[in-house]
Each structure stands twice: as C-alpha cells, then as structure tokens.
C-alpha cells in the first residue's frame, strides 16, 4: 500500500480526471493495482503510468476506447497495425469530404460575390468564361413545355442521383441546364441535361464528368425563372444582330438560388449563356 498512489494523485500525476480513471477501469483498459475492500477506494502503481501513456497515445491516433481495449487485451502488435491502417483510411475519407465541402463553400462565396457584382436583370453582354466541369443527367421531362413544378421534379431527381453517386447535397446548389446547339439555333426549346458545376478534383468517377470548354460567351442576366424562355429569344437575336457564330450548347446557370425572402417559388438569378465565335 505504501508504494501505491490513491486515485486522486494518480489522476493529477497524469493530468487526467478521476472520472477518466474510473472509466478506464470499467472498460478494462487499466485496472487499479489494489481496491480497498471496505471503502472501494482505488490505488495505482507508479509503473502503470506507462499503460496510461500508451492509452493516451492511441487516443491521439484517433482510436476509440473499444479499439484500444481490444488491442491491449490481445497484446498483438499486428492487431494495432491493422486498427491504425483502418483509422488512416477513415482519416483520408474525412479529408476528402472536407476538401469537397471546402470547394463547395468557396464556389458558393464566389457565386454570391458574382451575383452582387452582376449587371441588372435584362443586361446582355459578351464575356470570357473559363473551363468548367459538370456532372449531370438527361432531362426526362422538357420543363420548357410545363411550369416550375416540372423543373423541381428534375432537380429532385438530380439530387437523388447525386446522393447515390456519393456527392454531398451542398453540390446541388450550383445548377445548370442545357439545350443542344442545333435546337437553340432552330428556336426549339428542348431541355437536354440538368447538372451541377463541380471540379476535376471531385471524388467521383472522372469518366462521368464532362468539360465545358472555355471561351467567349454571349450572356443574358435574369432575375426570374419565368423569363428564361423570352430571354433565350433575346440571346439568339443578340447573336444574330452582332454577327456572332454559335459554337456550342446553350446553358442556363443558376448563379444564386437562395430563397431568403419568402416561401414562394424559389428565387433565382440566372445567367443565360451560349458560346460564340467571330466572323473574321
């Protein structure tokens, strides 16, 4: 007894709480060297500090108390290696998720900043837009021939497919839809795809990503979903009037879609865009 430390001194020496030592005893990680049968008071030997150091080290490595107890009980260094390998993969997965969320947050900040600095609704412009990656699905319903409820169903379907493919929901707020070049030029409103804008670093099947090439785009800004059909006609006329040659598919990009003002159909600020080339 005279060489043993009472639980309070053992806790203070190792900078942990008495409750923690009691928990370790309960979980089988570290039993006291002696328990007074009359008082139930716990006493520890100084050499048990090494065991506490090992427990603290394994906790710092991210192992749970159950995993630590399993490893210490079996006294098998191979088991510890296996547990740490599993923990290492878990950490890498967490880092991938954090990177994806970080990218999405940065895109959201840029989207809001771009919205604040964008021209007023109805403005036509010619802009250079950098290369972008998209991930999407075919439009199973042509929402141009219906109302916003058709678009909402497509959006819900996209989000379901995103979840099935391992994307987090935060990706689904940067949305685009497209019309094939030939349909746009002919004035035929046929929705082709609904998609998210993402990056090549996205943790997904890279073969499922498509690249939207960089270049000059004729653009029209709108602040109302219901104005897109009229806006498509204006954009097409703008290209004809200026002699711009259509060079790819039409895209409607939802720059912001935060319903922050009311509970009516979602507020949107749109950038209609079509890639163009110039006659020389």
C-alpha positions as CSV (number, residue, x, y, z in Angstrom):
1,X,0.0,0.0,0.0
2,X,2.8,2.4,0.9
3,X,4.1,2.3,-2.7
4,X,0.7,2.8,-4.3
5,X,-0.9,6.0,-5.3
6,X,-4.5,6.8,-4.5
7,X,-6.7,7.5,-7.5
8,X,-6.6,11.3,-6.9
9,X,-2.8,11.5,-7.0
10,X,-2.7,9.1,-10.0
11,X,-5.1,11.3,-11.9
12,X,-3.2,14.5,-11.0
13,X,0.1,13.0,-11.9
14,X,-1.1,12.1,-15.4
15,X,-3.2,15.2,-15.9
16,X,-6.5,13.4,-16.3
17,X,-9.6,13.3,-14.2
18,X,-10.6,10.8,-11.6
19,X,-13.7,10.0,-13.7
20,X,-11.4,9.1,-16.6
21,X,-9.5,6.6,-14.5
22,X,-12.8,5.1,-13.3
23,X,-14.0,4.8,-16.9
24,X,-10.7,3.1,-17.9
25,X,-11.3,0.6,-15.1
26,X,-14.9,0.0,-16.2
27,X,-13.8,-0.5,-19.9
28,X,-11.0,-2.8,-19.0
29,X,-8.2,-0.5,-20.2
30,X,-6.5,0.0,-16.8
31,X,-7.5,-1.7,-13.6
32,X,-6.2,-0.3,-10.3
33,X,-3.4,-2.4,-8.7
34,X,-5.5,-2.6,-5.4
35,X,-9.0,-1.8,-4.4
36,X,-9.8,-1.4,-0.7
37,X,-12.5,-4.0,0.1
38,X,-14.0,-1.8,2.8
39,X,-14.0,1.6,1.1
40,X,-13.8,0.6,-2.6
41,X,-11.1,3.2,-3.0
42,X,-8.7,2.6,-5.9
43,X,-4.9,2.6,-5.7
44,X,-2.4,2.5,-8.6
45,X,1.3,1.6,-9.0
46,X,3.7,4.1,-10.5
47,X,4.7,1.7,-13.3
48,X,1.1,1.8,-14.5
49,X,1.9,5.3,-15.9
50,X,3.3,3.5,-19.0
51,X,-0.1,2.0,-19.7
52,X,-1.7,5.4,-19.4
53,X,0.8,6.8,-21.8
54,X,0.0,4.1,-24.3
55,X,-3.7,4.7,-23.9
56,X,-3.2,8.5,-24.4
57,X,-1.0,7.9,-27.5
58,X,-3.6,5.6,-29.1
59,X,-6.4,8.1,-28.4
60,X,-4.3,10.8,-30.1
61,X,-4.1,8.5,-33.1
62,X,-7.9,8.5,-33.3
63,X,-8.6,5.1,-31.9
64,X,-11.7,4.6,-29.8
65,X,-11.7,3.2,-26.3
66,X,-13.2,-0.1,-27.5
67,X,-10.4,-0.4,-30.1
68,X,-7.7,0.4,-27.5
69,X,-9.2,-2.2,-25.1
70,X,-9.2,-4.8,-27.9
71,X,-5.6,-4.1,-28.8
72,X,-4.3,-4.0,-25.2
73,X,-6.2,-7.2,-24.3
74,X,-4.7,-9.2,-27.1
75,X,-1.2,-7.7,-26.8
76,X,-0.8,-8.1,-30.6
77,X,1.2,-5.5,-32.4
78,X,-0.2,-6.8,-35.7
79,X,-3.7,-6.0,-34.5
80,X,-2.7,-2.5,-33.5
81,X,-1.2,-2.0,-37.0
82,X,-4.5,-3.2,-38.6
83,X,-6.5,-0.9,-36.5
84,X,-4.3,2.1,-37.3
85,X,-4.5,1.2,-41.1
86,X,-8.3,1.3,-40.8
87,X,-8.1,4.6,-38.9
88,X,-5.7,6.0,-41.5
89,X,-8.2,5.3,-44.3
90,X,-11.1,6.8,-42.3
91,X,-9.0,10.0,-41.8
92,X,-8.3,10.1,-45.6
93,X,-12.0,9.8,-46.3
94,X,-12.8,12.6,-43.8
95,X,-10.2,14.8,-45.5
96,X,-11.8,14.0,-48.9
97,X,-15.2,15.1,-47.6
98,X,-13.7,18.2,-46.0
99,X,-12.0,19.1,-49.3
100,X,-15.2,18.6,-51.2
101,X,-17.1,20.8,-48.7
102,X,-14.3,23.4,-48.8
103,X,-14.5,23.6,-52.6
104,X,-18.3,23.9,-52.5
105,X,-18.2,26.7,-49.9
106,X,-15.7,28.6,-52.0
107,X,-17.9,28.2,-55.0
108,X,-20.9,29.5,-53.0
109,X,-18.9,32.5,-51.9
110,X,-17.8,33.2,-55.5
111,X,-21.4,32.8,-56.7
112,X,-22.8,35.3,-54.2
113,X,-20.0,37.7,-54.9
114,X,-20.6,37.4,-58.6
115,X,-24.3,37.9,-58.0
116,X,-23.6,41.1,-56.1
117,X,-21.4,42.4,-58.9
118,X,-23.5,41.3,-61.8
119,X,-25.4,43.7,-64.0
120,X,-29.1,44.3,-63.6
121,X,-31.7,41.8,-65.0
122,X,-32.0,42.0,-68.7
123,X,-28.4,43.0,-69.4
124,X,-26.8,41.4,-72.5
125,X,-23.0,41.1,-72.5
126,X,-20.1,39.3,-74.1
127,X,-17.9,37.5,-71.6
128,X,-14.9,35.2,-71.4
129,X,-15.8,32.2,-69.2
130,X,-13.2,29.7,-68.0
131,X,-13.3,26.0,-68.5
132,X,-15.7,24.2,-66.2
133,X,-16.5,20.6,-65.2
134,X,-20.1,19.4,-64.9
135,X,-21.8,16.2,-63.7
136,X,-25.4,15.6,-64.7
137,X,-28.2,13.5,-66.0
138,X,-30.5,13.7,-69.1
139,X,-33.7,15.7,-68.7
140,X,-36.5,13.1,-68.7
141,X,-39.1,15.9,-69.0
142,X,-39.0,19.0,-71.1
143,X,-39.7,21.6,-68.4
144,X,-39.9,24.4,-71.0
145,X,-43.3,23.0,-72.0
146,X,-44.6,22.9,-68.4
147,X,-44.2,25.0,-65.3
148,X,-41.6,25.2,-62.5
149,X,-43.0,22.1,-60.9
150,X,-41.6,20.1,-63.7
151,X,-38.2,21.7,-63.1
152,X,-38.4,21.0,-59.4
153,X,-39.1,17.3,-60.1
154,X,-36.0,17.1,-62.3
155,X,-33.9,18.9,-59.6
156,X,-35.1,16.4,-57.0
157,X,-34.1,13.5,-59.4
158,X,-30.7,15.1,-59.9
159,X,-30.2,15.3,-56.1
160,X,-31.2,11.7,-55.7
161,X,-28.7,10.6,-58.3
162,X,-26.0,12.8,-56.7
163,X,-26.6,11.1,-53.4
164,X,-26.4,7.6,-55.0
165,X,-23.1,8.6,-56.6
166,X,-21.5,9.8,-53.3
167,X,-21.9,13.6,-53.8
168,X,-22.8,15.7,-50.8
169,X,-26.0,17.8,-51.1
170,X,-24.0,21.0,-51.0
171,X,-23.0,20.4,-54.6
172,X,-26.6,20.6,-55.7
173,X,-27.0,24.4,-55.3
174,X,-24.8,25.3,-58.3
175,X,-27.1,24.0,-61.0
176,X,-27.2,24.3,-64.8
177,X,-29.5,23.1,-67.6
178,X,-28.7,22.9,-71.3
179,X,-30.1,22.9,-74.8
180,X,-28.3,21.4,-77.7
181,X,-26.8,23.9,-80.2
182,X,-28.9,22.8,-83.1
183,X,-32.1,23.1,-81.0
184,X,-31.1,26.5,-79.8
185,X,-30.4,27.8,-83.3
186,X,-33.7,26.5,-84.6
187,X,-35.6,28.0,-81.7
188,X,-36.7,24.6,-80.5
189,X,-36.8,24.6,-76.7
190,X,-35.8,21.1,-75.7
191,X,-34.2,20.6,-72.3
192,X,-31.2,18.2,-72.7
193,X,-29.4,17.9,-69.4
194,X,-29.6,19.1,-65.8
195,X,-26.3,19.2,-64.0
196,X,-24.1,20.5,-61.3
197,X,-20.9,22.6,-61.8
198,X,-18.0,20.9,-60.0
199,X,-14.3,20.5,-60.3
200,X,-11.9,17.9,-61.6
201,X,-10.8,17.2,-58.0
202,X,-14.3,15.9,-57.1
203,X,-14.1,12.5,-55.6
204,X,-16.2,10.7,-58.2
205,X,-15.8,8.7,-61.4
206,X,-13.8,11.1,-63.5
207,X,-15.3,9.4,-66.6
208,X,-18.7,10.7,-65.5
209,X,-17.5,14.4,-65.6
210,X,-17.9,16.5,-68.8
211,X,-15.9,19.5,-69.7
212,X,-17.5,22.8,-70.8
213,X,-14.8,24.5,-72.8
214,X,-13.6,27.9,-72.1
215,X,-14.3,30.8,-74.5
216,X,-16.3,33.8,-75.3
217,X,-20.0,33.6,-74.4
218,X,-22.9,35.8,-75.2
219,X,-24.7,36.2,-71.9
220,X,-28.0,37.5,-70.6
221,X,-28.8,38.1,-66.9
222,X,-32.2,37.5,-65.5
223,X,-33.7,37.5,-62.0
224,X,-36.9,35.5,-62.7
225,X,-37.2,31.8,-63.7
226,X,-40.3,32.6,-65.8
227,X,-38.3,35.0,-68.0
228,X,-35.9,32.4,-69.4
229,X,-38.0,31.4,-72.5
230,X,-38.2,35.1,-73.5
231,X,-34.5,35.5,-72.6
232,X,-33.5,32.7,-74.9
233,X,-35.1,34.5,-77.9
234,X,-33.3,37.8,-76.9
235,X,-30.0,36.0,-76.6
236,X,-30.4,34.4,-80.0
237,X,-31.3,37.7,-81.6
238,X,-28.4,39.4,-79.9
239,X,-26.0,36.9,-81.5
240,X,-27.6,37.4,-85.0
241,X,-27.5,41.2,-84.7
242,X,-23.8,41.2,-83.8
243,X,-22.8,38.5,-86.3
244,X,-21.7,36.0,-83.6
245,X,-21.5,32.4,-84.8
246,X,-23.0,29.9,-82.3
247,X,-20.2,27.5,-81.2
248,X,-21.8,25.1,-78.7
249,X,-24.7,24.2,-76.4
250,X,-26.8,26.8,-74.6
251,X,-26.5,26.8,-70.8
252,X,-28.8,28.3,-68.2
253,X,-26.7,28.8,-65.0
254,X,-28.4,29.4,-61.6
255,X,-25.9,31.8,-60.1
256,X,-27.8,32.1,-56.9
257,X,-30.9,30.2,-55.7
258,X,-31.3,31.2,-52.1
259,X,-35.0,31.5,-51.1
260,X,-34.2,34.0,-48.4
261,X,-37.0,36.5,-48.8
262,X,-40.2,34.4,-48.9
263,X,-41.6,30.9,-49.3
264,X,-42.9,31.4,-52.8
265,X,-41.3,29.5,-55.8
266,X,-37.5,29.7,-55.4
267,X,-35.8,33.0,-56.1
268,X,-33.2,32.7,-58.8
269,X,-30.6,34.9,-60.5
270,X,-29.8,33.3,-63.9
271,X,-27.0,33.8,-66.4
272,X,-28.1,32.5,-69.8
273,X,-25.1,31.8,-72.0
274,X,-24.1,30.5,-75.4
275,X,-20.5,30.1,-76.7
276,X,-19.8,32.1,-79.7
277,X,-17.1,32.6,-82.4
278,X,-16.5,35.6,-84.5
279,X,-16.5,36.0,-88.3
280,X,-13.2,37.4,-89.5
